[in-house]
Amino acid sequence: MRSSLWTDGIVLVATILVCSVAVDAVAYPFPRLADGWPDRGVMRRELMTTQELLSRLRLHGIRDPARVHLAYLEPNGMISVLTGRDEEAEAPRHPPGR
């Protein structure tokens, strides 16, 4: 019984990964397929709230999220932001030390 649950879990994870890669592969050459909104699944996985996302954008000097052309959640947890086709937002400002 335990082996069957473990195997079912592996199959489920593999299926989710394959579907995720397939959607990304289809959306990559067709940017209009991307919805232009924050990816709630990624935010949920990273335990990031909308308020935290907006806070991180403000650290880049962006008050209006509509200015964001692309934003990437980097492996180190930082967010890289592009506000125009080739324009990168200013580097994040860190709050002063205590």
Biopython code that builds the backbone (N, CA, C, O; Angstrom):
import numpy as np
from Bio.PDB.StructureBuilder import StructureBuilder

atoms = [
    (1, "MET", "N", (0.826, -1.189, 0.000)),
    (1, "MET", "CA", (0.000, 0.000, 0.000)),
    (1, "MET", "C", (0.868, 1.249, 0.000)),
    (1, "MET", "O", (0.626, 2.170, -0.780)),
    (2, "ARG", "N", (1.877, 1.291, 0.866)),
    (2, "ARG", "CA", (2.745, 2.459, 0.968)),
    (2, "ARG", "C", (3.506, 2.687, -0.329)),
    (2, "ARG", "O", (3.660, 3.828, -0.765)),
    (3, "SER", "N", (3.977, 1.628, -0.942)),
    (3, "SER", "CA", (4.713, 1.741, -2.197)),
    (3, "SER", "C", (3.826, 2.316, -3.297)),
    (3, "SER", "O", (4.284, 3.107, -4.122)),
    (4, "SER", "N", (2.574, 1.923, -3.305)),
    (4, "SER", "CA", (1.632, 2.417, -4.309)),
    (4, "SER", "C", (1.396, 3.918, -4.137)),
    (4, "SER", "O", (1.351, 4.644, -5.130)),
    (5, "LEU", "N", (1.245, 4.396, -2.907)),
    (5, "LEU", "CA", (1.062, 5.825, -2.656)),
    (5, "LEU", "C", (2.288, 6.611, -3.078)),
    (5, "LEU", "O", (2.174, 7.685, -3.669)),
    (6, "TRP", "N", (3.458, 6.076, -2.776)),
    (6, "TRP", "CA", (4.711, 6.741, -3.150)),
    (6, "TRP", "C", (4.820, 6.830, -4.671)),
    (6, "TRP", "O", (5.173, 7.878, -5.210)),
    (7, "THR", "N", (4.517, 5.731, -5.359)),
    (7, "THR", "CA", (4.560, 5.706, -6.821)),
    (7, "THR", "C", (3.536, 6.670, -7.403)),
    (7, "THR", "O", (3.839, 7.392, -8.353)),
    (8, "ASP", "N", (2.327, 6.692, -6.846)),
    (8, "ASP", "CA", (1.294, 7.617, -7.318)),
    (8, "ASP", "C", (1.743, 9.061, -7.134)),
    (8, "ASP", "O", (1.491, 9.909, -7.989)),
    (9, "GLY", "N", (2.402, 9.334, -6.028)),
    (9, "GLY", "CA", (2.896, 10.690, -5.775)),
    (9, "GLY", "C", (3.942, 11.102, -6.792)),
    (9, "GLY", "O", (3.928, 12.237, -7.270)),
    (10, "ILE", "N", (4.850, 10.194, -7.128)),
    (10, "ILE", "CA", (5.889, 10.475, -8.125)),
    (10, "ILE", "C", (5.248, 10.728, -9.485)),
    (10, "ILE", "O", (5.655, 11.643, -10.200)),
    (11, "VAL", "N", (4.262, 9.936, -9.844)),
    (11, "VAL", "CA", (3.576, 10.108, -11.131)),
    (11, "VAL", "C", (2.861, 11.459, -11.164)),
    (11, "VAL", "O", (2.895, 12.149, -12.183)),
    (12, "LEU", "N", (2.221, 11.842, -10.071)),
    (12, "LEU", "CA", (1.528, 13.123, -10.007)),
    (12, "LEU", "C", (2.507, 14.285, -10.168)),
    (12, "LEU", "O", (2.246, 15.205, -10.944)),
    (13, "VAL", "N", (3.615, 14.258, -9.455)),
    (13, "VAL", "CA", (4.623, 15.319, -9.554)),
    (13, "VAL", "C", (5.186, 15.381, -10.970)),
    (13, "VAL", "O", (5.342, 16.469, -11.524)),
    (14, "ALA", "N", (5.489, 14.242, -11.553)),
    (14, "ALA", "CA", (6.020, 14.207, -12.919)),
    (14, "ALA", "C", (5.005, 14.778, -13.909)),
    (14, "ALA", "O", (5.381, 15.504, -14.829)),
    (15, "THR", "N", (3.742, 14.459, -13.731)),
    (15, "THR", "CA", (2.697, 14.968, -14.614)),
    (15, "THR", "C", (2.591, 16.484, -14.507)),
    (15, "THR", "O", (2.476, 17.172, -15.521)),
    (16, "ILE", "N", (2.629, 17.003, -13.293)),
    (16, "ILE", "CA", (2.559, 18.449, -13.092)),
    (16, "ILE", "C", (3.758, 19.136, -13.733)),
    (16, "ILE", "O", (3.604, 20.166, -14.388)),
    (17, "LEU", "N", (4.945, 18.578, -13.552)),
    (17, "LEU", "CA", (6.148, 19.165, -14.157)),
    (17, "LEU", "C", (6.080, 19.161, -15.679)),
    (17, "LEU", "O", (6.438, 20.149, -16.320)),
    (18, "VAL", "N", (5.628, 18.068, -16.253)),
    (18, "VAL", "CA", (5.516, 17.972, -17.709)),
    (18, "VAL", "C", (4.508, 18.993, -18.223)),
    (18, "VAL", "O", (4.760, 19.660, -19.227)),
    (19, "CYS", "N", (3.376, 19.121, -17.548)),
    (19, "CYS", "CA", (2.363, 20.104, -17.968)),
    (19, "CYS", "C", (2.901, 21.523, -17.858)),
    (19, "CYS", "O", (2.667, 22.347, -18.742)),
    (20, "SER", "N", (3.615, 21.812, -16.788)),
    (20, "SER", "CA", (4.192, 23.146, -16.606)),
    (20, "SER", "C", (5.191, 23.478, -17.700)),
    (20, "SER", "O", (5.177, 24.579, -18.250)),
    (21, "VAL", "N", (6.055, 22.527, -18.016)),
    (21, "VAL", "CA", (7.050, 22.732, -19.078)),
    (21, "VAL", "C", (6.354, 22.879, -20.429)),
    (21, "VAL", "O", (6.768, 23.695, -21.253)),
    (22, "ALA", "N", (5.312, 22.105, -20.657)),
    (22, "ALA", "CA", (4.589, 22.187, -21.926)),
    (22, "ALA", "C", (3.933, 23.560, -22.096)),
    (22, "ALA", "O", (3.997, 24.150, -23.175)),
    (23, "VAL", "N", (3.311, 24.062, -21.046)),
    (23, "VAL", "CA", (2.681, 25.383, -21.123)),
    (23, "VAL", "C", (3.738, 26.453, -21.355)),
    (23, "VAL", "O", (3.541, 27.343, -22.182)),
    (24, "ASP", "N", (4.854, 26.381, -20.639)),
    (24, "ASP", "CA", (5.942, 27.345, -20.840)),
    (24, "ASP", "C", (6.482, 27.271, -22.258)),
    (24, "ASP", "O", (6.756, 28.303, -22.870)),
    (25, "ALA", "N", (6.636, 26.074, -22.783)),
    (25, "ALA", "CA", (7.173, 25.895, -24.136)),
    (25, "ALA", "C", (6.230, 26.480, -25.188)),
    (25, "ALA", "O", (6.686, 27.047, -26.181)),
    (26, "VAL", "N", (4.933, 26.348, -24.978)),
    (26, "VAL", "CA", (3.968, 26.894, -25.926)),
    (26, "VAL", "C", (3.915, 28.415, -25.805)),
    (26, "VAL", "O", (3.830, 29.110, -26.817)),
    (27, "ALA", "N", (3.964, 28.938, -24.589)),
    (27, "ALA", "CA", (3.851, 30.382, -24.377)),
    (27, "ALA", "C", (5.111, 31.129, -24.795)),
    (27, "ALA", "O", (5.028, 32.304, -25.155)),
    (28, "TYR", "N", (6.268, 30.489, -24.758)),
    (28, "TYR", "CA", (7.523, 31.185, -25.066)),
    (28, "TYR", "C", (7.530, 31.832, -26.445)),
    (28, "TYR", "O", (7.816, 33.025, -26.535)),
    (29, "PRO", "N", (7.229, 31.110, -27.529)),
    (29, "PRO", "CA", (7.271, 31.775, -28.830)),
    (29, "PRO", "C", (6.046, 32.658, -29.098)),
    (29, "PRO", "O", (6.027, 33.407, -30.075)),
    (30, "PHE", "N", (5.036, 32.576, -28.245)),
    (30, "PHE", "CA", (3.816, 33.355, -28.417)),
    (30, "PHE", "C", (3.551, 34.166, -27.154)),
    (30, "PHE", "O", (2.735, 33.766, -26.323)),
    (31, "PRO", "N", (4.232, 35.307, -26.999)),
    (31, "PRO", "CA", (4.097, 36.084, -25.761)),
    (31, "PRO", "C", (2.665, 36.492, -25.447)),
    (31, "PRO", "O", (2.330, 36.728, -24.286)),
    (32, "ARG", "N", (1.813, 36.578, -26.470)),
    (32, "ARG", "CA", (0.426, 36.965, -26.201)),
    (32, "ARG", "C", (-0.317, 35.889, -25.406)),
    (32, "ARG", "O", (-1.370, 36.165, -24.832)),
    (33, "LEU", "N", (0.216, 34.676, -25.367)),
    (33, "LEU", "CA", (-0.420, 33.639, -24.560)),
    (33, "LEU", "C", (-0.166, 33.850, -23.075)),
    (33, "LEU", "O", (-0.905, 33.341, -22.233)),
    (34, "ALA", "N", (0.872, 34.597, -22.761)),
    (34, "ALA", "CA", (1.120, 34.922, -21.353)),
    (34, "ALA", "C", (0.071, 35.938, -20.935)),
    (34, "ALA", "O", (-0.300, 36.807, -21.723)),
    (35, "ASP", "N", (-0.411, 35.836, -19.701)),
    (35, "ASP", "CA", (-1.531, 36.684, -19.317)),
    (35, "ASP", "C", (-1.131, 38.068, -18.837)),
    (35, "ASP", "O", (-1.996, 38.927, -18.666)),
    (36, "GLY", "N", (0.151, 38.307, -18.616)),
    (36, "GLY", "CA", (0.581, 39.627, -18.208)),
    (36, "GLY", "C", (0.269, 39.960, -16.762)),
    (36, "GLY", "O", (0.350, 41.123, -16.366)),
    (37, "TRP", "N", (-0.080, 38.984, -15.983)),
    (37, "TRP", "CA", (-0.399, 39.183, -14.580)),
    (37, "TRP", "C", (0.554, 38.371, -13.738)),
    (37, "TRP", "O", (1.182, 37.440, -14.242)),
    (38, "PRO", "N", (0.678, 38.704, -12.451)),
    (38, "PRO", "CA", (1.540, 37.890, -11.580)),
    (38, "PRO", "C", (1.109, 36.429, -11.606)),
    (38, "PRO", "O", (-0.082, 36.120, -11.615)),
    (39, "ASP", "N", (2.070, 35.558, -11.617)),
    (39, "ASP", "CA", (1.807, 34.119, -11.617)),
    (39, "ASP", "C", (1.494, 33.692, -10.184)),
    (39, "ASP", "O", (2.395, 33.491, -9.369)),
    (40, "ARG", "N", (0.221, 33.561, -9.899)),
    (40, "ARG", "CA", (-0.214, 33.242, -8.529)),
    (40, "ARG", "C", (0.320, 31.893, -8.055)),
    (40, "ARG", "O", (0.566, 31.706, -6.863)),
    (41, "GLY", "N", (0.497, 30.960, -8.975)),
    (41, "GLY", "CA", (1.057, 29.656, -8.595)),
    (41, "GLY", "C", (2.478, 29.788, -8.086)),
    (41, "GLY", "O", (2.839, 29.188, -7.074)),
    (42, "VAL", "N", (3.290, 30.575, -8.788)),
    (42, "VAL", "CA", (4.674, 30.804, -8.352)),
    (42, "VAL", "C", (4.674, 31.565, -7.036)),
    (42, "VAL", "O", (5.434, 31.245, -6.121)),
    (43, "MET", "N", (3.811, 32.581, -6.949)),
    (43, "MET", "CA", (3.748, 33.353, -5.705)),
    (43, "MET", "C", (3.366, 32.462, -4.524)),
    (43, "MET", "O", (3.942, 32.575, -3.442)),
    (44, "ARG", "N", (2.408, 31.590, -4.733)),
    (44, "ARG", "CA", (1.977, 30.681, -3.665)),
    (44, "ARG", "C", (3.122, 29.736, -3.281)),
    (44, "ARG", "O", (3.368, 29.491, -2.100)),
    (45, "ARG", "N", (3.822, 29.206, -4.303)),
    (45, "ARG", "CA", (4.938, 28.295, -4.046)),
    (45, "ARG", "C", (6.048, 28.984, -3.260)),
    (45, "ARG", "O", (6.694, 28.365, -2.414)),
    (46, "GLU", "N", (6.267, 30.270, -3.544)),
    (46, "GLU", "CA", (7.321, 31.029, -2.867)),
    (46, "GLU", "C", (6.823, 31.729, -1.606)),
    (46, "GLU", "O", (7.564, 32.484, -0.976)),
    (47, "LEU", "N", (5.554, 31.474, -1.237)),
    (47, "LEU", "CA", (4.935, 32.075, -0.058)),
    (47, "LEU", "C", (5.008, 33.599, -0.122)),
    (47, "LEU", "O", (5.298, 34.255, 0.878)),
    (48, "MET", "N", (4.742, 34.160, -1.308)),
    (48, "MET", "CA", (4.810, 35.597, -1.528)),
    (48, "MET", "C", (3.399, 36.151, -1.699)),
    (48, "MET", "O", (2.631, 35.667, -2.531)),
    (49, "THR", "N", (3.067, 37.161, -0.912)),
    (49, "THR", "CA", (1.764, 37.805, -1.020)),
    (49, "THR", "C", (1.827, 38.917, -2.069)),
    (49, "THR", "O", (2.908, 39.324, -2.494)),
    (50, "THR", "N", (0.660, 39.398, -2.477)),
    (50, "THR", "CA", (0.604, 40.517, -3.410)),
    (50, "THR", "C", (1.267, 41.745, -2.798)),
    (50, "THR", "O", (1.971, 42.480, -3.491)),
    (51, "GLN", "N", (1.049, 41.972, -1.510)),
    (51, "GLN", "CA", (1.661, 43.119, -0.846)),
    (51, "GLN", "C", (3.187, 43.024, -0.855)),
    (51, "GLN", "O", (3.870, 44.033, -1.027)),
    (52, "GLU", "N", (3.722, 41.815, -0.670)),
    (52, "GLU", "CA", (5.185, 41.649, -0.716)),
    (52, "GLU", "C", (5.705, 41.908, -2.122)),
    (52, "GLU", "O", (6.760, 42.521, -2.287)),
    (53, "LEU", "N", (4.976, 41.446, -3.144)),
    (53, "LEU", "CA", (5.379, 41.700, -4.524)),
    (53, "LEU", "C", (5.409, 43.205, -4.792)),
    (53, "LEU", "O", (6.376, 43.718, -5.356)),
    (54, "LEU", "N", (4.352, 43.908, -4.389)),
    (54, "LEU", "CA", (4.310, 45.360, -4.586)),
    (54, "LEU", "C", (5.438, 46.050, -3.823)),
    (54, "LEU", "O", (6.020, 47.021, -4.308)),
    (55, "SER", "N", (5.742, 45.551, -2.639)),
    (55, "SER", "CA", (6.846, 46.101, -1.845)),
    (55, "SER", "C", (8.176, 45.928, -2.574)),
    (55, "SER", "O", (8.992, 46.849, -2.610)),
    (56, "ARG", "N", (8.390, 44.765, -3.144)),
    (56, "ARG", "CA", (9.646, 44.514, -3.870)),
    (56, "ARG", "C", (9.740, 45.389, -5.119)),
    (56, "ARG", "O", (10.827, 45.835, -5.486)),
    (57, "LEU", "N", (8.600, 45.635, -5.772)),
    (57, "LEU", "CA", (8.616, 46.544, -6.926)),
    (57, "LEU", "C", (8.970, 47.960, -6.478)),
    (57, "LEU", "O", (9.716, 48.657, -7.167)),
    (58, "ARG", "N", (8.441, 48.393, -5.326)),
    (58, "ARG", "CA", (8.770, 49.725, -4.820)),
    (58, "ARG", "C", (10.257, 49.852, -4.526)),
    (58, "ARG", "O", (10.828, 50.929, -4.695)),
    (59, "LEU", "N", (10.892, 48.774, -4.090)),
    (59, "LEU", "CA", (12.337, 48.807, -3.860)),
    (59, "LEU", "C", (13.098, 49.069, -5.154)),
    (59, "LEU", "O", (14.233, 49.545, -5.126)),
    (60, "HIS", "N", (12.477, 48.758, -6.282)),
    (60, "HIS", "CA", (13.061, 49.043, -7.597)),
    (60, "HIS", "C", (12.641, 50.427, -8.090)),
    (60, "HIS", "O", (12.986, 50.813, -9.207)),
    (61, "GLY", "N", (11.899, 51.180, -7.267)),
    (61, "GLY", "CA", (11.451, 52.503, -7.658)),
    (61, "GLY", "C", (10.184, 52.486, -8.489)),
    (61, "GLY", "O", (9.867, 53.480, -9.142)),
    (62, "ILE", "N", (9.460, 51.396, -8.482)),
    (62, "ILE", "CA", (8.249, 51.262, -9.295)),
    (62, "ILE", "C", (7.026, 51.320, -8.382)),
    (62, "ILE", "O", (6.806, 50.443, -7.546)),
    (63, "ARG", "N", (6.238, 52.381, -8.568)),
    (63, "ARG", "CA", (5.012, 52.519, -7.771)),
    (63, "ARG", "C", (3.806, 51.954, -8.499)),
    (63, "ARG", "O", (2.849, 51.503, -7.870)),
    (64, "ASP", "N", (3.852, 51.980, -9.827)),
    (64, "ASP", "CA", (2.728, 51.512, -10.640)),
    (64, "ASP", "C", (3.111, 50.195, -11.320)),
    (64, "ASP", "O", (3.937, 50.202, -12.233)),
    (65, "PRO", "N", (2.532, 49.068, -10.899)),
    (65, "PRO", "CA", (2.884, 47.773, -11.493)),
    (65, "PRO", "C", (2.630, 47.709, -13.000)),
    (65, "PRO", "O", (3.206, 46.862, -13.683)),
    (66, "ALA", "N", (1.777, 48.589, -13.529)),
    (66, "ALA", "CA", (1.506, 48.594, -14.968)),
    (66, "ALA", "C", (2.754, 48.983, -15.766)),
    (66, "ALA", "O", (2.827, 48.702, -16.962)),
    (67, "ARG", "N", (3.732, 49.624, -15.126)),
    (67, "ARG", "CA", (4.984, 49.989, -15.803)),
    (67, "ARG", "C", (5.880, 48.778, -16.056)),
    (67, "ARG", "O", (6.804, 48.853, -16.866)),
    (68, "VAL", "N", (5.619, 47.680, -15.381)),
    (68, "VAL", "CA", (6.487, 46.500, -15.477)),
    (68, "VAL", "C", (6.218, 45.768, -16.782)),
    (68, "VAL", "O", (5.094, 45.352, -17.065)),
    (69, "HIS", "N", (7.280, 45.621, -17.572)),
    (69, "HIS", "CA", (7.179, 44.855, -18.818)),
    (69, "HIS", "C", (7.412, 43.378, -18.510)),
    (69, "HIS", "O", (6.623, 42.521, -18.909)),
    (70, "LEU", "N", (8.485, 43.093, -17.808)),
    (70, "LEU", "CA", (8.817, 41.730, -17.387)),
    (70, "LEU", "C", (9.400, 41.782, -15.987)),
    (70, "LEU", "O", (10.088, 42.737, -15.625)),
    (71, "ALA", "N", (9.125, 40.760, -15.210)),
    (71, "ALA", "CA", (9.741, 40.620, -13.895)),
    (71, "ALA", "C", (10.082, 39.147, -13.707)),
    (71, "ALA", "O", (9.305, 38.262, -14.066)),
    (72, "TYR", "N", (11.238, 38.909, -13.147)),
    (72, "TYR", "CA", (11.705, 37.538, -12.942)),
    (72, "TYR", "C", (12.012, 37.320, -11.475)),
    (72, "TYR", "O", (12.648, 38.162, -10.840)),
    (73, "LEU", "N", (11.571, 36.209, -10.937)),
    (73, "LEU", "CA", (11.972, 35.798, -9.601)),
    (73, "LEU", "C", (13.249, 34.997, -9.767)),
    (73, "LEU", "O", (13.238, 33.895, -10.316)),
    (74, "GLU", "N", (14.347, 35.557, -9.290)),
    (74, "GLU", "CA", (15.654, 34.927, -9.459)),
    (74, "GLU", "C", (15.840, 33.805, -8.443)),
    (74, "GLU", "O", (15.151, 33.768, -7.424)),
    (75, "PRO", "N", (16.778, 32.883, -8.720)),
    (75, "PRO", "CA", (17.005, 31.763, -7.795)),
    (75, "PRO", "C", (17.386, 32.190, -6.381)),
    (75, "PRO", "O", (17.153, 31.448, -5.427)),
    (76, "ASN", "N", (17.973, 33.385, -6.239)),
    (76, "ASN", "CA", (18.362, 33.848, -4.906)),
    (76, "ASN", "C", (17.230, 34.561, -4.174)),
    (76, "ASN", "O", (17.428, 35.061, -3.067)),
    (77, "GLY", "N", (16.035, 34.613, -4.788)),
    (77, "GLY", "CA", (14.883, 35.234, -4.160)),
    (77, "GLY", "C", (14.673, 36.686, -4.532)),
    (77, "GLY", "O", (13.633, 37.258, -4.209)),
    (78, "MET", "N", (15.639, 37.299, -5.207)),
    (78, "MET", "CA", (15.504, 38.689, -5.648)),
    (78, "MET", "C", (14.589, 38.734, -6.871)),
    (78, "MET", "O", (14.395, 37.725, -7.549)),
    (79, "ILE", "N", (14.033, 39.904, -7.145)),
    (79, "ILE", "CA", (13.205, 40.089, -8.331)),
    (79, "ILE", "C", (13.929, 41.037, -9.271)),
    (79, "ILE", "O", (14.312, 42.137, -8.873)),
    (80, "SER", "N", (14.120, 40.616, -10.518)),
    (80, "SER", "CA", (14.667, 41.471, -11.567)),
    (80, "SER", "C", (13.488, 42.046, -12.323)),
    (80, "SER", "O", (12.534, 41.331, -12.632)),
    (81, "VAL", "N", (13.549, 43.345, -12.627)),
    (81, "VAL", "CA", (12.408, 44.020, -13.246)),
    (81, "VAL", "C", (12.851, 44.768, -14.494)),
    (81, "VAL", "O", (13.847, 45.492, -14.476)),
    (82, "LEU", "N", (12.104, 44.589, -15.580)),
    (82, "LEU", "CA", (12.287, 45.358, -16.808)),
    (82, "LEU", "C", (11.029, 46.182, -17.006)),
    (82, "LEU", "O", (9.923, 45.641, -17.010)),
    (83, "THR", "N", (11.192, 47.500, -17.174)),
    (83, "THR", "CA", (10.026, 48.356, -17.314)),
    (83, "THR", "C", (9.708, 48.680, -18.762)),
    (83, "THR", "O", (8.617, 49.174, -19.047)),
    (84, "GLY", "N", (10.620, 48.421, -19.681)),
    (84, "GLY", "CA", (10.393, 48.652, -21.104)),
    (84, "GLY", "C", (11.046, 47.527, -21.872)),
    (84, "GLY", "O", (11.606, 46.607, -21.275)),
    (85, "ARG", "N", (10.981, 47.588, -23.172)),
    (85, "ARG", "CA", (11.549, 46.510, -23.980)),
    (85, "ARG", "C", (13.001, 46.224, -23.609)),
    (85, "ARG", "O", (13.381, 45.062, -23.461)),
    (86, "ASP", "N", (13.819, 47.269, -23.455)),
    (86, "ASP", "CA", (15.234, 47.073, -23.121)),
    (86, "ASP", "C", (15.655, 47.870, -21.899)),
    (86, "ASP", "O", (16.847, 47.987, -21.613)),
    (87, "GLU", "N", (14.697, 48.413, -21.184)),
    (87, "GLU", "CA", (15.002, 49.287, -20.060)),
    (87, "GLU", "C", (14.891, 48.510, -18.758)),
    (87, "GLU", "O", (13.828, 47.983, -18.431)),
    (88, "GLU", "N", (15.987, 48.440, -18.018)),
    (88, "GLU", "CA", (15.961, 47.752, -16.734)),
    (88, "GLU", "C", (15.705, 48.766, -15.634)),
    (88, "GLU", "O", (16.253, 49.868, -15.661)),
    (89, "ALA", "N", (14.879, 48.401, -14.673)),
    (89, "ALA", "CA", (14.595, 49.300, -13.554)),
    (89, "ALA", "C", (15.855, 49.457, -12.721)),
    (89, "ALA", "O", (16.774, 48.641, -12.790)),
    (90, "GLU", "N", (15.878, 50.522, -11.933)),
    (90, "GLU", "CA", (17.053, 50.750, -11.107)),
    (90, "GLU", "C", (17.233, 49.604, -10.127)),
    (90, "GLU", "O", (16.289, 48.884, -9.802)),
    (91, "ALA", "N", (18.473, 49.450, -9.662)),
    (91, "ALA", "CA", (18.774, 48.378, -8.716)),
    (91, "ALA", "C", (17.971, 48.573, -7.438)),
    (91, "ALA", "O", (17.692, 49.707, -7.049)),
    (92, "PRO", "N", (17.602, 47.496, -6.793)),
    (92, "PRO", "CA", (16.796, 47.636, -5.579)),
    (92, "PRO", "C", (17.560, 48.403, -4.499)),
    (92, "PRO", "O", (18.762, 48.226, -4.305)),
    (93, "ARG", "N", (16.814, 49.255, -3.810)),
    (93, "ARG", "CA", (17.387, 49.985, -2.687)),
    (93, "ARG", "C", (17.124, 49.196, -1.424)),
    (93, "ARG", "O", (16.028, 48.673, -1.220)),
    (94, "HIS", "N", (18.115, 49.116, -0.596)),
    (94, "HIS", "CA", (17.960, 48.391, 0.661)),
    (94, "HIS", "C", (17.687, 49.397, 1.773)),
    (94, "HIS", "O", (18.266, 50.483, 1.780)),
    (95, "PRO", "N", (16.819, 49.050, 2.703)),
    (95, "PRO", "CA", (16.556, 49.975, 3.798)),
    (95, "PRO", "C", (17.824, 50.211, 4.607)),
    (95, "PRO", "O", (18.664, 49.316, 4.704)),
    (96, "PRO", "N", (17.977, 51.390, 5.187)),
    (96, "PRO", "CA", (19.187, 51.679, 5.967)),
    (96, "PRO", "C", (19.303, 50.730, 7.150)),
    (96, "PRO", "O", (18.305, 50.303, 7.730)),
    (97, "GLY", "N", (20.551, 50.411, 7.493)),
    (97, "GLY", "CA", (20.800, 49.516, 8.634)),
    (97, "GLY", "C", (20.382, 50.175, 9.940)),
    (97, "GLY", "O", (20.277, 51.398, 10.031)),
    (98, "ARG", "N", (20.152, 49.362, 10.924)),
    (98, "ARG", "CA", (19.715, 49.904, 12.228)),
    (98, "ARG", "C", (20.883, 50.239, 13.089)),
    (98, "ARG", "O", (20.707, 50.704, 14.216)),
]
sb = StructureBuilder()
sb.init_structure("model")
sb.init_model(0)
sb.init_chain("A")
sb.init_seg("    ")
for serial, (resi, resn, name, xyz) in enumerate(atoms, 1):
    if name == "N":
        sb.init_residue(resn, " ", resi, " ")
    sb.init_atom(name, np.array(xyz, "f"), 0.0, 1.0, " ", f" {name:<3s}", serial, name[0])
structure = sb.get_structure()
